[in-house]
Amino acid sequence: MSRMNLAGLSALLLLTAASAAEAKQWKYAGMHPRTGQPADGLCHIEMMHVHTAAPMYVDTLYRTHDNAYVFIGDPTPFGYEGTRHPYYGHHPVVLNVIINIDVDVDTVEYCYHDGPHYHAYPPPPRQEFVEKEDVHYYAGEYPDAYKQESPKRGRVNTVYRTWSAPRPVVTVAPPPEYHGPIIQVGLNLPSVEVRVGSPPPPRRDVVIIREERVVHVHDDHCDHHDHRKHKKHKKHKKFKGRH
């Protein structure tokens, strides 16, 4: 093959590669972070649209609906100035409600934000929520799919911890209908009384995060003994010890 033909073939391959790179797009639905870095802000396009930038933290900040990425996280670190709805703990989100699409069956996913946080969307209909002091708590049962996804999706808390996002102020214990993890700044939890001969209450792991220490309260109960709470104290400057 002549040098001219080789040069032409090389140019053709470069143009093909460039076209392929330009054609690579990611489909989004609804508001979402522009890049995943708080300083870059939010894209506010509500309808289905595309970007040449891939979503960052895709396994924690997004879920997919109809091959489009739907942001379900707390928009506060990205400079969101719209209506914020306070939530506490893990709860379901309905993707077709967030992006306002009519479907026969809801696409239900779960938010794994620990403790108090915000969303731009209110609690979805047909899901069990209770409200206490203007904060929304999920009152339903968590399915097996939620538990299976927890190790991967729960990393959202590690991501947000580095951003020091402002949170709703919650100073009371969650309502009894809430069965999720309890992690809170300065939370005053009611004591649990256990009497000999009575059925033990369900086991609960509680992490209370205060400004300079973490108190991890862990109750174990057996049939014939009355156990009191054991506390371990550790000093931390950041939110450590969350589960």
Helices and strands as residue ranges (DSSP letters): H 3-23, E 26-29, E 32-33, G 38-40, E 42-43, E 48-51, H 58-61, E 62-65, E 68-71, G 76-78, E 85-88, E 91-94, H 95-98, E 108-111, E 116-119, E 129-132, E 135-138, H 144-153, H 156-161, E 182-185, E 205-209, E 214-218, E 230-234
